[in-house]
Amino acid sequence: MDVPQSPQTTPRWVDQYLSRIGAVRPVAPDAAALSDLHVRHQFTVPFENLSVHLAEDIVLADKPLVDKIVGARRGGFCYELNGAFAALLRALGFTVTLLQGRVHSADGGLGIPYDHLALRVGTSDGTGPWLADVGFGDHGHRPLLLDARDEQQDPAGTFRIADAPDGDVDVMRDGKPQYRLDPRPRVLADFEAGAWYHRTSPASHFTRSLICSRLSAGGRITLSGSRLVTTTSSGERQVTELGSDADILAAYRDHFGMVFDRLPARRAVTAQ
């Protein structure tokens, strides 16, 4: 059982982070607090890969990750979002372990090692361990019980943790495998090769498209290049083609709270 320790003091950035996601400091690092923080994070901090195309550096360390999400009011992809969320949870007294995952492809294969970063979280009420993941894009809204093997209901669908070879587990959504997790603890530096691959390889889906997406009150809102897509909780989609650079920049500002001085545009990446 992962039993967290209550922090003696918390740095100023913790309150700024909580304000960023519209949360108040929890009374205790329990399961209810974790679920609330998890949902609020996905409503306010977008899943986005724009740093890849803006040629911005991505540094896998607590301070630069928090600075990006809190100070610059940006989002990021899994290494950044779950990395920063881990720093927040630890500062609030949760016990957090970084886990490496490999994403399942449509053809049944697995991505590279350290393809994905997710979190094992211990709470003060002893209800976990929990799988927390605010960095997989369109995924579960709430944390999942990591050791349970029955179905777990979520607004995004029916999830299940299934045993996989070599002690790993598969995260299933509506019967389809999403990613495979290795239960051994990792540190942020372990994910640098995976982050480098996704930033530089023409085989990475992050170099092939622009994406910015977050949960919304009615479902989900996504901006991909010049295409704004709103999806309802029932699966209905409305697609709007934005006609000008000014319209795209306004969409980033109005829907995601991100202000740019230049338009994020897909950057050509060639094999190295």
Stockholm file with secondary structure:
# STOCKHOLM 1.0

chainA/1-272         MDVPQSPQTTPRWVDQYLSRIGAVRPVAPDAAALSDLHVRHQFTVPFENLSVHLAEDIVLADKPLVDKIVGARRGGFCYELNGAFAALLRALGFTVTLLQGRVHSADGGLGIPYDHLALRVGTSDGTGPWLADVGFGDHGHRPLLLDARDEQQDPAGTFRIADAPDGDVDVMRDGKPQYRLDPRPRVLADFEAGAWYHRTSPASHFTRSLICSRLSAGGRITLSGSRLVTTTSSGERQVTELGSDADILAAYRDHFGMVFDRLPARRAVTAQ
#=GR chainA/1-272 SS CCCCCCCSCCCHHHHHHHHHTTCCCCSSSSHHHHHHHHHHHHHHSCEECHHHHTTCCCCCSHHHHHIIIIISCCCBCHHHHHHHHHHHHHHTTCEEEEEEEEEBCTTSCBCCTTCEEEEEEECTTSCCCEEECSCSSSCCSSCEESSCCSCEEETTEEEEEEECGGGCEEEEETTEEEEEEEEEEECGGGGHHHHHHHHHCTTSHHHHCCCEEEEETTEEEEEETTEEEEEETTSCEEEEECCSHHHHHHHHHHHHCCCCSSCCCCCCCCCC
#=GC SS_cons         CCCCCCCSCCCHHHHHHHHHTTCCCCSSSSHHHHHHHHHHHHHHSCEECHHHHTTCCCCCSHHHHHIIIIISCCCBCHHHHHHHHHHHHHHTTCEEEEEEEEEBCTTSCBCCTTCEEEEEEECTTSCCCEEECSCSSSCCSSCEESSCCSCEEETTEEEEEEECGGGCEEEEETTEEEEEEEEEEECGGGGHHHHHHHHHCTTSHHHHCCCEEEEETTEEEEEETTEEEEEETTSCEEEEECCSHHHHHHHHHHHHCCCCSSCCCCCCCCCC
//
